[in-house]
Amino acid sequence: MSDNSSGDDFPPDEQHSAYSWLIPIITVVVVAAAVIVGLLIQAQLEEPEGPPAPPDELPPAEDLYVRHCAGCHGEDGQGIQARYPSLVDTHWVLEDEQRLILLTLHGLRGPIEVHGRTYDDFMPGFGRRLSNDEIAAILTYIRSSWNNDGDEITVEQVHEMRQAYPIDRGPWTADELDARGND
């Protein structure tokens, strides 16, 4: 008897059928993956009907700010100087309320200048994640904290900007916001 370790232990017809059980398993895995990918794509493409609903009880504005903004702009609003701008005593926060609402709803890309320094990082939009109530609360908090003396941002103002500029427009640039003018 010779030691035959070349894989020829099965007759020729049985060699092909030894791995035939893999074909149905691979087919099931591929089909399942395709279905999952299709469902994920469909979920991303479906637009929600209007803004997210506000929570049953709106957390304090400071808590909303800390949760959604402080990671980049700091708990004291001073920003992370090398990367993200300050929110303290800047025209981006205090002057054009509509501009502030729009960049919060849709995001901001490209360079901006704050206190003589240029920042060129991306700010995500919060319009798909936060309700009008939450955005109004955060922006009012920013405009009235750290010696900022801006007026309240109302839920109605956020609603008007959300209606005037669809949420799927993508992030603004500083030039686009300036070209839009103060409607």
N, C-alpha and C positions, 0 to 999 in steps of 0.2 A: 504494500500500500504506500502510495506516495502522498506527501503533504501538499495538498493543492490549496494554496492561499490566494489564488488569483481572482477569486470571486466567481469561479465557475462551478460552485457547489450545486447550483440549481440547473436543471435542464434549460435550454434556450427559451422555451415558452414561459417558464416560471420566472426567469430573470427579469423580464419586462413587467410582469404582474407583481413582483415583490415591492415595487414602489408605486404601483398604480393607486394606492390608497391616498397618496399625497395630492393627486390631481383634484379630487373633490374638496379637500381641506383648503388648498390654495385658492380654488374658485370661490369658496365661501368667504375667505378672508378678503379677497379682492373686492367682491361684491359688497361686503359689509363696509369696507373702507370707502368705497365709492358712495354708498348711501350716506355715511356719516359726513363726508366732505360736502356732498350736495346739501344736506341739512344745515351745515355750518354756513355755507355760502348763502343759502336762502335766508337764514336768520340775519346775516349781515346786510342783505339787500333790502329787507323789509323796513320801511320807515315807520317809526312810531307815530301814532295819531296825536300830534301836538307835543307839547313839552312833557317831560316826566311829571307825574303828580307829586305835589309836595308831600312830605311825610306827615303822618297824622298829627305829630307834634313837632314843630320846627325847633331844632336845637338852637341854643344861643348862637348869635352871629360869630362870636369869637371862636366857638368850637368848630363851626363850619369853616372859618378861615384857617384855623390850625389844621384841620383835616385835609383841605383841598389846596391851600396856597402856601402855607408856612414852609413846606419842604423846599421850595425854591426862593421865596421872598423873605423867609425868616419870621420867627414869631414876633419880632420887633419891627417888621416891615422894611428893614434895611437891605434886604436882598443878600445874595451871596455875590460879593463884589466882583469876583473874577468871572462870574457866569450869568447871574440873574440880577435885574435892576432893583433898586430901592423903590418902594411905593410911598415914601415919605416926601412931602413937599415937591411933587413933580406935576408938570402939566398933564402927563398921561393919566393921572388920577383925578386932579382937581379941576381941569378946564372943561373939556368936552365930554359931557355925561354920555351922549350917544356913542361916541368913540369907545369909551371905557366899556360900555355894555356890549358893543359889537365884538371887541377883541376878547372879552370874557366868554361870550356865546360861541364864537367861531374859532378862536385861537389867533396867534400872531406868529408870523415867520419873517425872517430877514432882519436886517439891522435896524435898531432904534437907538436913539441917543437919550440918555437920562443923566442929568447933572454933569454934562460934559464928557461922559464916557459912552462909548458905543458898545452895545450888546448885540450879539448875533446868534441867539439861540432860539429854539422853538418853544412856544407856549401852546399847550393843547387847549382846545375849546371845551367848555363845560356845558354847552347847550343840550347835548344828548344825555348828560348825566345828572344835571341839576335842574330843579324846577325854577320857574320865574321867582317864586318866593325866596328860595335859597340864594339865587344870584343877587336879588335885590338886597337881601340881608348881608351877604358878604361884601358887596360893593359899598353899602352904607357904612359898614364897619370900617372898611379900609379908608373911606373918605372922611371919617370922623375920629380916627385913631392916630396916635403918635404925633400929635399937634397938627394933624391935617384938619382943615376947617371947611370941608366940602358939604354940600347939601345932601339930603337923603336921596337915594335911588329908590323909586317906587316899583312895585310889582307891575303897575300899568306901563311904566316906561320900558321895562324889560319885555313885557308882552308886545308892545308896539314894535320894538326892534326885531323881535323874533318873527313877527308877522311880515315886516317890511323886507327882511333879508333871510331867506330860507336857510335852515340850519345846515343843509348839505353844500353850501357854497364853498366851504373850506376856509382855511386860515387867511387872515388879512396880512398885507404888508403895511408898513407905516405910510408909504406913498399912496396906497389904495385908500386908506382911511382918511388921509388928508385930501385926496382928490374928491372923495365923496362929499366933502363939505359938512356943515352942520345943518342937517335937514330940519 
